[in-house]
Amino acid sequence: MSDDATPGHQAHVLLVDDDERIRGLLQKFLMRNGYLITAARDADHARRLLAGLDFDMAILDVMMPGDNGYVLCAEIRESRDMPILMLTAKGETSDRITGLESGADDYLSKPFEPKELLLRLKAILRRAPAGGGGAMPKTLHLGTARYDLDRGELYRGPDPVRLTATETTLMRVLAATPHEPVSRADLVEKLGRDGDTSGERAVDVQITRLRRKLESDPKQPRYLQTVRGAGYMLAPD
């Protein structure tokens, strides 16, 4: 748990950057430091995530295809009070002013050290009022089941569904990037398995078991999908 999280709460951060390499590196770094990260590749992807999830903070890259980070920042600010940190390759005063005018709380010019981003994130969250991201619970709805992102718990109706330690890890990893496939290799790594075919087979077995707890028809999964050539994906309502 990060220093900024209250007991039982893991700060949930939306990370938006079109550079897949940077996005992946920052996601892994921040998750290792106790944050729950949901990543988006562009503004449209971020909008879909924002429609179904609640966040404590957003980190937005400025230069992206389609709508840039300034546009997305202004849209978020119209409906949400959560803190926003802008990442920009431009360090000119005019660009910083544009970011602040669009509603950003802070900015960080590329290139930067990941530790500096972490310190900025912690400082912003400390300044943010409690519940700044909204009062809605952070929950993914999966038909008659729901997954509580804060607690890492699965429910069917009011009743908790018992998950093994491995299933709990799988759900946390898949729920961090809903509607985005996670490769079998990444899942093998997250589960601490051997990086060979036996490790991938072990992941497949765990996915099958988890589907029995998620799906009304595990043989035709709706919510825990196989994405051919890409891995597995959690697809909440």
N, C-alpha and C positions, 0 to 999 in steps of 0.2 A: 504493500500500500504506500502511496506517495505521501510526502509530508503534508500535502494540501488536502488529502482526502479525510473526511470525517470518518469516525468508526463505522465500518460496514459499507462505506461508500468509496468506490474507485472512480476517480475523475474520468469522464468520457469525453474524448477529444475528437473532433472531426478534422481530418487532415486532407487538404485538397491540393494536389500538385500533379501536373501532367507528365512529369518526368518519372517514369516507372522506377528507375534505379534510386533516385533520391527518395521517392515515396516509400519504397520498401525499406531503405536504410533507416529513415526517420521512424517509420512504424515500429521496426524491431527495437531501435534504441529506446524509444519512449515506452514501449511495452515492458522492456527490461527494467525500466525505472518506475514501474508501478502504475502506468496509465492504461486505460482501455482506449484503444485507437480504432476508429473506423475510417478507412481511407477511400477517397474518391479521385478519379482521374481528371475530371473537369467540372465545370459549373452545373451542367445538366445532370451528371451523376450525383453531385452533391445535393441538388434539389430533390432527387428521388429519395435519398437517404434522410434528408431533413423532413420529408413528408411522413416518414414512418418511425423516426427515432428522435430522442431528445438528447441534447449534448450540454456539457458544462462549458465548452470552449471550442473555438474553431481556429485552425491555422490555415491561411489561404495564400497560395502562390498568386502573384499578380499576373504574370505573363502566361496565359493559357489559351489554347484554341477555343474559338467560340467566345462566350462572355468572359471578360477578364475578372481578376480577383476584386477589383474595385466595384464592378457591377454586382457581383455576388455578395460582397460585403454590405452594400447598400440595401439589397433585398433582405438579407438576414436581419439587418438592424431594424427594418420596418415592423417585424413581428416578434423579434427575440431580443432579450437583454444580455445574452451570454457574451463574454469577452471574445474579442477577435484579434489575432496577431497576423500581420501581413508579412509575407516573404517576398522580397523583390530583389532583382539583379541590379536595380537602379538605386543609387544612393543620393541622387540630387534632392535638394530641399523641396523642389516643386512636387516630386513624386511622393515624398514623405507627407507633404501637406495634403495631397490628393487622397492618400490612404486614410489619414486622420479625418478628413472631411467626409469620406464615405462611411465613417462610423467605426474605424479600427481603433483599438485601445493602444496598440503598440505596433512597431514594425522592426524587421530585422533584414539587413542587406546581405545578399549572397555575394561571395561565399562566406559561410559562418561555421563556427565550431558547434557540433551538436550539443556540447555542454552549455554553450551560451544560450541556445534555444531552450534547453531545459530550465536554466535559471530564469529566463524571461517568463516562461510558462508558469513556473512556481510563483513568481512575483505577481503576475497578473491574477492568478487564481486566489492568492491571498487577499488581494484588494477587492475581489469580486464579492458582492453580497451573497449570503447563503441562498441557494435555490435560484441563482441568477439565470440558469439555463431553463427554468420553467419547473412547475410543480408536477408535471406528468411523470409517472413512473417509467423507468427505462425498461420497456418490455417488448419482446418480439412475439407476435401472435402467429401461431402455426396451427390453423384450424381450431380444434377444440383444446389444443395445448397452448401454453404460453411460457416463454423463457425470460426470467428476470435477469437482466444483464448485471445488475449490481451484486446480487446474491449468488449468481451462477447456479440458479435452481430452475428446474423444469416442473411445471404444474399442468395437471389436466383437471379443469374445473377448479375447485378449491383444494384439491388434493395434490400433495407433492409426489413427483415421480422419482423413484430412487435411481440415481445414476452412480455408476462405478467411478473411481478416480480417473480412469482413462476416458470414459464417456464425458465426464465433466470437463476435462481438458479439451476434448474434441469440440464440445459445444462452445466453449469460450473462444477457441480459435476461429471456428466457422462463423460465430455470431459477431465477431469483431469486424467482418467484412461481408455483411449480408448481400445477396445477389451478385457476389463476386466469387468465382471459383478459387479454391485453394488446392495447390498441387499435392499429389500424393507424397512427393519428396518433402515438401514443407511440413506436412502432417507427420511424416516419419520423424523429422527432426524435432518437432514440437513434443512428440510423444517419447522422445529419447530412445527410439528404436535403432537397430542397425540399418545403415543406409544401403540395403541390398534388397533383392526381390522378396526375401522372407519378411523384411520390415514392411514392405508395401502390402504383402498379403495380410499381415497382422492388422494394418490399417483397414483393409477391405473388410475383414472380419468384424472389427469394432464398428465400422459404419453400418454393417448389416444389423448388428445388435441394437445400435442406437435407433435405426429406422423402426424397429419393432416397438419402440417406446414413443416415437414421434408420429408415425403414419397410421392411418386407418387401413391402408393396404400397402404393407411394406414392399410387396413385389412390384408395385407401380407407385414409387415415391413421388409425392407432390412437393414436400418441403425440404427434404434432404436429397438433392438431385446429383446425379452423375453427369458431369460435363465432359463429353468425349474429348480426349486429348488434353484436358486442362485440369481435371481433378474432381473435387466435390464442392458443392455449393449449397448453402442454406438459403432458402427462398421463402421468407415469411410473407404473410398477407400484407 
